[in-house]
């Protein structure tokens, strides 16, 4: 069995004015919200134990009937802090999926993650550059490093790349923790030194990539589930407009099939 936690506490400032009065995960694309699309794919794969961690306008998520946990400090914390607001529901009898609230993905991408074995599994897009070129004039400015071994172990992620050679794929915001490592995952977080900075961020504002890198540096097995597109990140109004325009023209399907 697998449970899922969707991280959806942020204000989505880059999606304003769309998010002036709604959480980012309730942004619609082609008639369905990001949360509706992601939860639908999860449920179709048999992942029905879903918790959404809200913050900004959590009332709207609760009103839709989702099981929720709250990050009341969403204005002053980042994703890792948000994740552990749901620590009480993390079940060591199930694999744990951690899902960013501003992504959507096709069923086959989720299947790839579920079927890949590793203490930690990351969905990694090998064809990321095609998608980034849709969104950005200079993909290298926005991309992050990701280095892999031949056996698909992740060695590094989340750094600022100097060239495309340092990017063997792009981390996508979908993570799986194997059930026998869930308790250790929680303990690892609490054992971190809260007085130091992580890639320039304090403990409460640590990036998820920084936390994963801490696991890698501590010799955790972090595996890549390699995909070739089949997902979208909606981070800004320009992202949303670009994807919707391609969808309207019938050109989005090679990147992600919205069904």
N, C-alpha and C positions, 0 to 999 in steps of 0.2 A: 504493500500500500504506500501511497505518497500523499503528503499534505503540501499545500502551497501557501506562502505568505506573499502578498502583493504590497509593495512599498509605495504608498500613495499619499504621503503627508505634506509634500511641498506645495508652494503657492503657484508654481508654474508662471513666474513673472514674464518669461519670454513668450508666453502664449497670450498675454493680454492684448486686446480687451476680452478675448474669449473666456479667460479665466478670472475676469473681474468678480464674477458671482458664482463660480463653480470650481471644484477641484480639478486638477490637470487630468486625472484619469477619466473624467466625464466629458472630455473633449470629444466631439463626434468626428468621425471620418467616414465618408460615404454612408451616412445615415445611422451608424452605430457608434457608441462610445468605445474608447480604448478599453475600459473596464469590461464592458459587455463582450467585446471581441475576445479579450484574453481569457476571461472566465469561461466563455463558451468553448474555447479550444481545450482548456484544462478539463472541464467536465466531460467533454466528448472522449477524452483519453482516460476517463475513470478517476480523475483527481477531483473529488467532490468536497474534500476537507480544505476549504479555502478561507483564509483570514485576510482581510484588507486592513492595513495600518494607515489610518487617516490622521489628518491634522487640520489643515485649512478646509473649511466647509465640510467637515466630517458628517455633519447632519444629513447632507444630501446622499452620502454613501449609505448611511444607516437606513435612510428612508427607502432605499431600494432592496432592503432585506439582507444585505451582506453581514456576515459575522465580522465584527470590527474590534480592533484595538486602537488606542489613541496615543499619538505623540503630541502631548500638550505643549511641548517646547519646540514645535516644528519651525518656528521663526529663527531659532538660534542654534539648531543642530542639523546634522546631515544624515545620510542614508543609513550608516551603520548604527547610529543611535536610534534611528527609527526602527530598524530591524529588531533590536533587542527590547523594544517596547512590547513585543509579542513573545518574549522568552517563555512566559508561563504556558503558552499553548504549543511550544515546540515539543513534538512527541518523538521520543527515542525509539519507538516501535515502527516508525515510518521514515522513508526517505523524505528529505525536506527540500522543496523547491523554493527558491527566493527569486521573486520576479519584480523587476522595475515596473512601476505603474504607467510609464509613458512608452511602453513598447507593445507591439503586437507581433504574432508569429504564426506561421502555418503549422498544421498538425504534424507534418513530417519532421519539422524542426524540433518540436517538443518530443516526439518519439525518439529522435537521435539522442537527445539529452537523457531521457529516461533509460535508454538501453546502453549508454556508455558507463562502464564501471570505473570508479575512482573514488577516493575519499571525498574529493570535491571535483565537480564537473562543471565546466563553463561552456556555454554555447559560444562558439567562435566562428565568425564569418570569414571564410577565405576569399570571397568575392566582394569584400567590403568596399573596395575602391569605386566600383561601379555605382554603388548607392551613394557614397560620399560625393561623387562628382555631380549627382543630381541636386545635392543640397548646398554645395559650397564651391566657390571659385578656386580655392586652394585647399584640397582635402588634407594635405600634410599639416596645415595649421591646426586643424581640429582633431586629427587622429592621435592615437596613443600607441606606444610601443606594445608589441606582443611577440615574445620569442618562445619557440617550441623546440623540443627535442624530436628526433625521428620517431619516437614512440608516443608522441602527442602529449608529453608532459609540458606544462606551462612553466617556463623559467622566469619570465618577467612580464609585467603588464603595467599600464597606467602611467608610463613616463612620457616626457616630451621627445618625440623622435627627431633625429637630425636628418634622416633620409628614409625613403620607403623600404630600404633594406632591413630596417629595424622593426618592420611590421609584417609579420607572417600571418596575420589575421586580425580581426578586431573583436574585442570583447563586447558582448551585446546586452548584458544586463539580465541574463537568465542563468541561474546557478542551481546546482543540486548538491546537497550534503548527504552522503550515505548514512543510513539510519544508525549504524554502529558507531558513527563519529559525531552524532548530534550533541551528545553530552560533552564530549571533548571540545567541540566547536564553541559551545557556550562557555566552558571553563577557560578556553584560550582567550576569549574576549575579555573576561573579567581579570585575567592575569596580566594583561598589558599594562605597561607603565603609563598612568594617566597624566604624568607630569611632562612627558616629552611630546614633541611634535611629529607628525606623520606626513611626509611630503608637504611640509609647511603648514599643516592644519593641526589644531589642538585635538584632543581626544574626542570631544563631543562633535567635532566637525570633520572627522576622518572620512576620507573617500572610501568607497567600497573596494576600489582597486588597491588602495594602500593596505587595507585589512587583508585582502587576499594575498598580497605580496608578503605580508608578515607570516601568513600560513606557509607560503612557499619557502621562505627563509628559515622556517622552523622545521623543514623537511616533510611537510605534508605533501601527499600525492594529489596534485591538482592536474586533472586531465582536460583536454580540449575535445568537445564534441563538435566536429567540423561540419559546417553547413556552407551552402553557396546561395546567399541571399535568402529569401523566404521570410523576411521579418522587416519591420520598420521601427524606427525611433522617431517620435514626434516631440521635438524639443522646442520648436519655435513656430511662429505664425508662417514664416517662409517655408518651413518643412511641410506644414499642413497644406499650404496652398500648392506647393510643387507636387505633392503626392495626389491631391484631389484633381489637379489639372491632368496629370498622367492617367488617373483612373477614368476621368471623363472622356479622354481620347482613346481609351482601351490599351494604353501603353504601360500600365503599372504591373500587370500580371507577371512579367519576367522577374520582377524584383520581389513582389509579394502579391499573392492572389487573395483579394478581399472577399472572394466568394460571391 
